[in-house]
């Protein structure tokens, strides 16, 4: 029949991810099943390896039930085959459990070879988001939901915190759980993916003494930090540097503080000005000039784009399928694993094709991957290994336009009410010219007497 039949025939034939099977090969799936003791004890009509690939494929087809995803896995295979019922699929999911999907994501997580670096540092970003799960009593008890005078969230919410490599947007680590637990409480779970040679970007929520010490302190991860903090946060000024940045200390960690005024001159006329205070463990202004650091901090938005791709492009804004916490955990790890596999395929293509990583279209890659699953195509490499493949060629043939500076209003673009909101709101995305002025530091803080 084809490569699928020769490589995984019989009951194992539906177990594939199209061309992405090269990144998530059979050996990898069998290894995590063995390590987590989740492999079947006897050969079933729905082996554990096939169930894992079914869950991964479900991440590519989030708007469809598992029965419909199964139909796409077998549509490129010869013969009508066996069609499992919904109860059989549910039992198979429970049998496999969460552990193999978590182990698989852990194996895939990390930056690709040749990831983009800034002055020798791998730039990463940490932030959190929420994902909605079905409104079942079990999910509500496990995750909770947002409350408030506005009525709160209609569905239970899972809080997700991740570390993403800027540029390639590959995921280095992720943790999730109850909504009531804050982002900074999940952050220590991700410290294992941080190491020397990395620069971690984060927003004001992470400018916490304990986190700064745990990441960049003497017993920390070895990674450097670049975090925004409140512009009026009191920090002692110990020394003024040549580029107007100044040295201070936070949580016992020596830091450098940069106060900057950023002005956006808009194409539609007018301008916007804001005051930003950044703290970093990059202490030498000659190696890491203040103006470059301020521009670099904009890369923190790469993780926001990652969450957009997960929640909007892949999920289509929909609620996850699973009505149990175990099923939801399993589904989230599968979603993260297949997202990472797509990102690794895109990174391989752009690295070899001379295209900047930020011009690779995730939507194009996702659609190409879906086609490869439906046709059961490119499951294994032929005698000549093609690292780019159909997904990579689609990405290279349909690049995004070069990135430009823009000012995007932080407002709801699709209103929940048909009635006009009060006041006039400019909803236009303007092209913008960015001007950065490093501000004079505050008065020198006297060194306290012993």
C-alpha positions as CSV (number, residue, x, y, z in Angstrom):
1,X,0.0,0.0,0.0
2,X,2.6,2.6,1.0
3,X,5.0,3.6,3.7
4,X,2.4,3.4,6.4
5,X,1.6,-0.2,5.6
6,X,5.2,-1.3,5.4
7,X,6.2,0.5,8.6
8,X,3.1,0.0,10.7
9,X,0.7,-2.5,9.3
10,X,-2.4,-4.1,10.6
11,X,-3.9,-2.6,13.7
12,X,-1.0,-0.1,14.0
13,X,-1.6,1.4,10.6
14,X,-3.9,4.3,11.8
15,X,-1.2,5.3,14.2
16,X,0.5,8.2,12.5
17,X,0.6,12.0,12.3
18,X,1.2,12.4,8.6
19,X,4.5,14.1,7.8
20,X,4.9,15.1,11.5
21,X,5.5,11.4,12.3
22,X,9.1,12.1,11.3
23,X,9.3,14.5,14.3
24,X,7.2,12.2,16.6
25,X,8.4,8.8,15.3
26,X,7.0,5.4,16.4
27,X,10.1,4.7,18.5
28,X,9.6,7.8,20.6
29,X,5.9,7.0,21.3
30,X,6.8,3.4,22.1
31,X,9.5,4.6,24.5
32,X,7.2,6.9,26.5
33,X,4.5,4.2,26.7
34,X,7.1,1.8,28.0
35,X,8.5,4.3,30.5
36,X,5.1,5.3,31.8
37,X,3.9,1.6,31.8
38,X,1.0,2.6,29.6
39,X,1.5,0.1,26.7
40,X,-1.1,-2.6,26.2
41,X,-0.4,-6.0,27.7
42,X,-1.9,-7.7,24.7
43,X,-2.4,-6.5,21.1
44,X,-5.8,-4.8,20.9
45,X,-7.8,-3.5,18.0
46,X,-6.8,-0.1,19.4
47,X,-3.2,-0.3,20.6
48,X,-1.8,2.3,22.9
49,X,0.5,3.7,20.2
50,X,-2.4,4.3,18.0
51,X,-4.3,6.0,20.8
52,X,-1.4,8.4,21.4
53,X,-1.3,9.4,17.7
54,X,-5.1,9.8,17.7
55,X,-4.8,12.3,20.6
56,X,-2.1,14.2,18.8
57,X,-4.1,14.3,15.6
58,X,-7.0,15.6,17.6
59,X,-4.8,18.6,18.3
60,X,-4.7,19.3,14.6
61,X,-8.5,18.9,14.2
62,X,-9.8,20.5,17.4
63,X,-13.2,21.3,16.0
64,X,-14.1,17.6,15.5
65,X,-14.9,14.7,17.7
66,X,-12.5,11.8,18.1
67,X,-14.6,9.7,15.8
68,X,-14.2,12.2,13.0
69,X,-10.4,12.5,13.7
70,X,-10.2,8.7,13.4
71,X,-11.9,8.9,10.0
72,X,-9.1,11.3,8.9
73,X,-6.4,9.1,10.2
74,X,-7.6,6.1,8.1
75,X,-8.9,8.0,5.0
76,X,-5.5,7.6,3.2
77,X,-5.3,3.9,4.0
78,X,-6.6,1.1,1.8
79,X,-9.7,-0.8,2.8
80,X,-12.7,0.4,4.9
81,X,-11.1,-0.8,8.1
82,X,-12.7,-1.0,11.6
83,X,-14.5,2.0,13.0
84,X,-14.3,2.3,16.9
85,X,-17.3,3.4,18.7
86,X,-17.3,6.5,21.0
87,X,-17.3,4.3,24.1
88,X,-14.3,2.3,22.8
89,X,-12.4,5.6,22.2
90,X,-13.3,6.8,25.6
91,X,-12.1,3.6,27.3
92,X,-8.8,3.7,25.2
93,X,-8.1,7.3,26.4
94,X,-8.6,6.3,30.0
95,X,-6.4,3.3,29.6
96,X,-3.5,5.3,28.1
97,X,-3.9,8.1,30.7
98,X,-2.0,11.4,31.0
99,X,1.6,10.3,31.7
100,X,2.6,9.3,28.1
101,X,1.4,12.6,26.6
102,X,3.2,14.6,29.3
103,X,6.4,12.5,28.7
104,X,6.1,13.0,25.0
105,X,5.8,16.8,25.3
106,X,8.8,16.8,27.6
107,X,10.8,15.0,25.0
108,X,9.8,17.4,22.3
109,X,10.1,20.6,24.3
110,X,13.2,22.8,23.7
111,X,14.7,25.2,21.2
112,X,15.5,23.9,17.7
113,X,19.0,23.6,16.4
114,X,20.3,27.0,15.2
115,X,17.7,29.0,17.1
116,X,18.0,32.8,16.7
117,X,20.2,34.4,19.3
118,X,20.8,38.0,20.4
119,X,24.4,38.8,21.3
120,X,25.0,35.1,22.0
121,X,21.9,34.7,24.2
122,X,18.8,32.6,23.5
123,X,16.0,35.0,24.1
124,X,12.9,33.4,25.7
125,X,9.7,34.7,27.2
126,X,7.5,33.6,30.2
127,X,3.9,34.4,30.6
128,X,0.5,32.8,31.4
129,X,-2.9,32.5,29.8
130,X,-6.2,30.6,30.5
131,X,-8.0,27.8,28.5
132,X,-11.6,26.9,28.9
133,X,-12.8,23.4,29.6
134,X,-16.4,22.0,29.5
135,X,-18.6,23.0,32.3
136,X,-18.8,19.6,34.2
137,X,-18.9,19.2,38.0
138,X,-15.5,17.4,37.8
139,X,-13.8,20.1,35.8
140,X,-15.3,22.9,38.0
141,X,-14.0,21.2,41.1
142,X,-10.6,20.5,39.7
143,X,-9.9,23.9,38.0
144,X,-12.4,26.5,39.3
145,X,-13.5,29.5,37.4
146,X,-13.3,33.2,37.4
147,X,-15.7,35.1,39.6
148,X,-16.6,38.7,39.7
149,X,-19.4,41.3,39.5
150,X,-19.6,40.8,35.8
151,X,-20.8,37.3,36.2
152,X,-17.4,35.5,36.0
153,X,-16.4,33.0,33.4
154,X,-19.0,30.8,31.8
155,X,-16.6,27.8,31.8
156,X,-14.1,26.4,34.2
157,X,-10.6,27.8,33.4
158,X,-7.2,26.1,33.3
159,X,-4.3,28.4,34.0
160,X,-1.3,27.7,31.7
161,X,2.2,29.2,32.1
162,X,4.9,28.5,29.5
163,X,8.4,29.5,28.4
164,X,8.8,30.1,24.7
165,X,11.9,30.7,22.6
166,X,11.4,34.1,20.8
167,X,11.7,33.9,17.0
168,X,10.9,30.3,16.5
169,X,8.2,30.3,19.2
170,X,9.1,26.8,20.2
171,X,8.0,25.8,23.7
172,X,10.7,25.1,26.2
173,X,8.5,24.2,29.1
174,X,4.9,24.5,30.3
175,X,2.8,23.9,33.5
176,X,-0.9,24.3,34.1
177,X,-3.6,23.6,36.7
178,X,-6.1,25.4,38.8
179,X,-7.2,28.9,37.8
180,X,-7.0,30.3,41.3
181,X,-3.2,29.5,41.4
182,X,-1.4,32.6,40.1
183,X,1.2,32.7,37.3
184,X,4.1,33.3,39.7
185,X,3.2,30.1,41.6
186,X,3.5,28.0,38.5
187,X,6.7,29.7,37.4
188,X,9.1,27.6,39.6
189,X,7.8,24.4,37.8
190,X,9.5,25.7,34.6
191,X,12.9,26.6,36.0
192,X,14.3,23.3,34.8
193,X,14.2,24.5,31.2
194,X,16.3,27.6,32.0
195,X,20.0,27.5,31.9
196,X,23.1,29.6,31.3
197,X,23.1,31.3,27.9
198,X,19.4,32.2,28.0
199,X,17.8,35.6,28.6
200,X,14.3,35.4,30.0
201,X,11.8,38.2,29.3
202,X,8.8,38.6,31.5
203,X,6.2,41.3,32.4
204,X,5.6,43.2,35.6
205,X,3.8,40.3,37.3
206,X,7.1,38.4,37.5
207,X,9.2,41.2,39.0
208,X,9.1,39.4,42.4
209,X,12.2,39.2,44.6
210,X,11.9,35.5,45.3
211,X,11.6,34.7,41.5
212,X,14.5,36.9,40.6
213,X,16.6,35.2,43.2
214,X,15.5,31.7,42.2
215,X,16.3,32.4,38.5
216,X,19.4,34.6,38.6
217,X,20.7,34.2,42.1
218,X,23.9,32.3,43.1
219,X,22.0,29.1,43.4
220,X,19.7,29.9,40.5
221,X,19.3,28.5,37.0
222,X,22.2,30.5,35.4
223,X,19.8,32.3,33.0
224,X,19.7,36.1,32.7
225,X,16.6,38.2,33.2
226,X,14.9,41.2,31.5
227,X,11.7,42.1,33.3
228,X,9.5,45.2,33.3
229,X,8.6,46.6,36.7
230,X,6.4,49.5,37.9
231,X,7.9,52.8,36.9
232,X,7.6,54.1,40.4
233,X,9.0,51.0,42.2
234,X,11.6,52.1,44.7
235,X,15.0,50.6,43.9
236,X,18.3,51.9,45.4
237,X,20.6,53.6,42.8
238,X,24.1,52.4,43.6
239,X,26.0,53.5,40.5
240,X,25.2,55.4,37.3
241,X,26.5,53.9,34.1
242,X,27.6,55.6,30.9
243,X,24.4,54.9,29.0
244,X,22.2,56.4,31.8
245,X,21.2,53.0,33.1
246,X,22.0,52.4,36.8
247,X,22.9,49.5,39.1
248,X,20.8,48.4,41.9
249,X,19.9,45.2,43.8
250,X,16.7,43.1,44.0
251,X,16.2,40.0,46.2
252,X,20.0,40.0,46.8
253,X,20.7,39.8,43.0
254,X,22.7,42.7,41.4
255,X,20.6,44.2,38.6
256,X,20.7,47.0,36.1
257,X,17.8,49.4,35.8
258,X,16.8,51.2,32.6
259,X,14.3,54.0,32.6
260,X,13.1,54.8,29.1
261,X,10.5,57.0,27.5
262,X,9.1,55.4,24.3
263,X,7.3,57.6,21.8
264,X,5.2,56.1,18.9
265,X,4.6,58.5,16.0
266,X,1.6,57.1,14.2
267,X,1.0,57.0,10.5
268,X,-2.5,58.5,11.0
269,X,-1.2,61.5,12.9
270,X,-0.5,62.1,16.5
271,X,1.8,60.2,18.9
272,X,1.7,58.2,22.1
273,X,4.3,58.3,24.8
274,X,4.9,55.9,27.7
275,X,7.4,55.5,30.5
276,X,9.0,52.0,31.0
277,X,11.3,50.8,33.7
278,X,13.2,47.6,32.9
279,X,15.4,45.6,35.2
280,X,18.0,43.1,33.9
281,X,20.9,41.0,35.1
282,X,22.9,42.1,32.1
283,X,25.2,44.5,33.9
284,X,27.7,45.7,31.4
285,X,26.4,48.6,29.2
286,X,29.3,48.0,26.7
287,X,28.2,44.4,25.9
288,X,24.4,45.1,26.2
289,X,23.6,48.8,25.5
290,X,20.4,50.2,27.1
291,X,18.7,51.2,23.9
292,X,19.1,47.8,22.4
293,X,17.7,46.2,25.5
294,X,14.6,48.3,25.4
295,X,14.0,47.3,21.8
296,X,14.7,43.7,22.6
297,X,12.0,43.7,25.3
298,X,9.4,44.0,22.6
299,X,10.2,40.3,21.8
300,X,8.2,39.4,24.9
301,X,5.1,39.6,22.7
302,X,6.2,36.5,20.9
303,X,4.6,34.4,23.7
304,X,1.4,36.3,23.2
305,X,1.5,35.3,19.6
306,X,2.1,31.7,20.7
307,X,-1.0,31.7,22.8
308,X,-3.0,33.2,19.9
309,X,-1.8,30.3,17.7
310,X,-2.8,27.8,20.3
311,X,-6.2,29.2,21.3
312,X,-7.4,30.9,18.1
313,X,-5.6,29.2,15.2
314,X,-5.7,25.6,16.6
315,X,-8.6,25.7,18.9
316,X,-10.6,28.3,16.9
317,X,-11.6,29.9,20.2
318,X,-13.4,26.8,21.2
319,X,-13.6,25.0,24.6
320,X,-11.6,21.9,25.0
321,X,-13.4,18.5,24.5
322,X,-12.8,16.7,27.7
323,X,-15.4,16.7,30.5
324,X,-13.0,15.2,33.1
325,X,-9.8,16.6,34.6
326,X,-7.7,13.6,33.4
327,X,-9.0,14.0,29.9
328,X,-8.4,17.8,29.9
329,X,-4.8,17.3,31.1
330,X,-4.3,14.7,28.5
331,X,-5.7,16.9,25.8
332,X,-3.6,20.0,26.8
333,X,-0.4,18.0,26.7
334,X,-1.3,16.5,23.3
335,X,-2.1,20.0,22.0
336,X,1.2,21.3,23.3
337,X,3.1,18.4,21.8
338,X,1.6,18.7,18.3
339,X,2.1,22.5,18.4
340,X,5.8,21.9,19.3
341,X,6.1,19.4,16.5
342,X,4.7,21.9,14.0
343,X,7.1,24.6,15.3
344,X,10.1,22.3,14.9
345,X,9.1,21.5,11.3
346,X,8.8,25.2,10.6
347,X,12.2,25.9,12.2
348,X,13.8,23.2,10.1
349,X,12.3,24.7,6.9
350,X,13.3,28.3,7.7
351,X,16.8,27.4,8.8
352,X,17.5,25.6,5.6
353,X,15.5,27.9,3.3
354,X,16.9,31.3,4.4
355,X,13.6,32.7,5.6
356,X,13.5,34.6,8.9
357,X,11.7,32.6,11.5
358,X,9.1,35.4,12.2
359,X,8.0,35.2,8.5
360,X,6.9,31.6,8.7
361,X,3.1,31.3,8.8
362,X,1.7,29.0,11.5
363,X,-1.6,28.8,9.7
364,X,0.0,27.6,6.5
365,X,1.9,24.9,8.4
366,X,-1.2,23.8,10.3
367,X,-3.2,23.4,7.1
368,X,-0.4,21.5,5.4
369,X,-0.1,19.2,8.3
370,X,-3.8,18.4,8.3
371,X,-3.6,17.5,4.6
372,X,-0.7,15.2,5.3
373,X,-2.7,13.4,8.0
374,X,-5.7,13.0,5.7
375,X,-3.6,11.5,2.9
376,X,-1.4,9.5,5.3
377,X,1.5,11.0,3.4
378,X,5.2,11.4,4.4
379,X,4.9,9.2,7.5
380,X,8.5,8.0,7.0
381,X,11.3,9.4,5.1
382,X,12.4,7.6,1.9
383,X,15.9,6.7,0.9
384,X,16.7,10.4,0.5
385,X,15.8,12.2,3.8
386,X,13.8,15.4,3.1
387,X,14.0,17.5,6.2
388,X,11.8,20.2,4.7
389,X,8.9,18.1,3.4
390,X,5.5,19.3,2.2
391,X,4.9,21.3,5.4
392,X,8.2,23.2,5.1
393,X,7.7,23.8,1.4
394,X,4.3,25.3,2.0
395,X,5.8,27.6,4.7
396,X,8.6,28.7,2.4
397,X,6.3,29.3,-0.6
398,X,3.8,31.4,1.4
399,X,5.9,33.7,3.7
400,X,4.4,36.4,5.8
401,X,5.3,40.0,4.9
402,X,8.3,41.5,6.7
403,X,7.4,42.6,10.2
404,X,6.9,46.3,10.7
405,X,6.4,48.5,13.7
406,X,2.7,48.9,14.5
407,X,0.5,50.3,17.2
408,X,-2.5,48.0,18.0
409,X,-5.2,49.3,20.4
410,X,-5.8,46.9,23.3
411,X,-9.5,46.7,22.8
412,X,-12.2,44.1,22.0
413,X,-12.4,43.9,18.2
414,X,-15.6,41.8,18.3
415,X,-18.0,43.2,20.7
416,X,-20.3,41.0,22.8
417,X,-23.1,43.5,22.4
418,X,-24.6,44.9,19.2
419,X,-25.1,48.3,20.9
420,X,-22.4,50.9,20.4
421,X,-20.0,51.4,23.3
422,X,-19.9,54.7,24.9
423,X,-17.3,57.1,23.6
424,X,-15.2,57.1,20.5
425,X,-12.6,54.4,20.2
426,X,-9.9,54.3,17.5
427,X,-9.8,50.7,16.4
428,X,-7.2,51.2,13.6
429,X,-3.9,49.5,13.5
430,X,-1.5,52.3,12.7
431,X,2.0,52.0,11.3
432,X,4.4,53.6,13.8
433,X,7.8,55.0,14.1
434,X,9.5,54.2,17.4
435,X,11.7,56.6,19.3
436,X,13.5,55.6,22.5
437,X,15.0,58.0,25.0
438,X,16.9,56.7,28.0
439,X,16.0,58.9,30.9
440,X,18.3,60.4,33.5
441,X,18.4,58.2,36.7
442,X,17.0,59.3,40.0
443,X,19.2,60.7,42.8
444,X,21.9,58.5,44.0
445,X,20.9,56.4,47.1
446,X,23.5,56.7,49.9
447,X,25.2,53.5,50.9
448,X,23.8,52.5,54.3
449,X,26.3,52.5,57.2
450,X,27.2,49.1,58.6
